[in-house]
Amino acid sequence: MRSFFLFLAVFLTSCSPLSARIPEKITVHEMESFDENIQAESIVIKDKEDIRKFQAGIWGAGKESGAVDLDDPELAFTLGKESYFLWLESGIIMNQKNTHTVYMLTERDYKNIKRIILERNESP
């Protein structure tokens, strides 16, 4: 019985999204509109710890209910196989495959993601 619980704990831990493979990079683009990014250099995030924090923030974002009326997104980014829009000043994200649902970053994750992006944007 004890070995069953040990197996179950290992199995559940390995199925957790936090144990998923961390992507090699996150690419961030400034956006002109929902359909067009600004022709400027992309921000590429390669630091594993920053990617882990970014990824955890996306997974921890809370779904917002009700209709939303948003301006064009400030940024777009790709995390693994998924692409998102990001309104950096308000902490809102939207999966590009589902533009009818928005998610709000937690305060901590909002600060982490904003810091990560701004640090990369300011460096030469």
N, C-alpha and C positions, 0 to 999 in steps of 0.2 A: 504494500500500500504506500509506503514511504517513497519507493522508487517511482510509483505512478505520479505522485505529487511533484516530484523533482522533474520528471519528464514533462508534465503539464506546465510547470513554471518556465522551463526552457523553451517549450513550444510557443507559449503565449508571448514570451519576450522576443523571440525571433520573428513573430508575426506583427509586432508593434511597428507603427509607421516611423517611430524614432530610430528604429534599428535599420531602416531602409538605407540603401546605398546613397551616399552623399554625392551629388553631381560634381564633376570636375570644375565647373565654372557657372557663374550666373552672368548673363549679358543684359545690360540695362541700356535702353535707348530713350532719348527725349522724344516726346510726341508733339506733332503739330495738330493732329486730330485723331479720332478713333481709327482712321484708315491710313494715316500718313505720319511717319516718323521724321524728325528734323534731320537733315543731312549733316550731322555732326558726328564726331567720334563717339563710339560706344564706350560705356563704362564696363569693364570686365572684372569680376570679382573671382579670385582664385584661392584666397585664403580659406582653408578648410573650416576653421572655427567661425569665420564670418558667414560662410555658406551654411553651416549648421544652424547658426542663429537666425539667418534669413529664412531658411526652410522651416524651422520650428515656429517662427512668427506666422508664416503663411498657414501652416497646419493648425495653429492655435487661434486664428482669426474667427470671430463670431459672425454668423449669418445675420444680416439685417432684414427685418421684415418690412413689407409695404413697398409702395412705388417709390422709385428714386428718380430724380432729375439732376443729372450731373453735367458739369462742363466737360470739355474734352480732357482726356487724361494727361497728366504731366509726364508720366513715364510709362514704359512697357518693359517687361523683363521676361526672360525665359529661364525656367528652373526645371532642369531635366527635360521631360517631353511636354511640359505644360507651359503655356504663355499667359501672362497676366497683364492687366493694366493696373497702374498704381497712381493714386492721388496722394502724393507725398505729404502735402501740408495738412491733409485731413485724416490720413491713416486708413484710407479705403482702398481695397483691392477688388479686382473683378477678373475671373477667369475668362479669357477671350472666347472660349467655347460656349460660355453661358453668360451673355450680357444682360440677362434679366435679374441677376442676383449679385448683390455686393456683400462684402465681408469687411468688418471693422477689426483692425489690428488692436491688440491689447496695448495699454500704455507702455509697458516695458518693451514689447516687440516693436512698437512704433518708433521708440527712441533708438533701439538697436539698428533697425533697418535704415532709418534716416541718417544716423551716424555713419554707418557703413557706406552708404551712397555718397554722402557729402565728403567724406574723407577721400574717396576715389576721385570725385569730381574736382577737388581742389589740388590734388597732387599732379606734378608736371608729367 
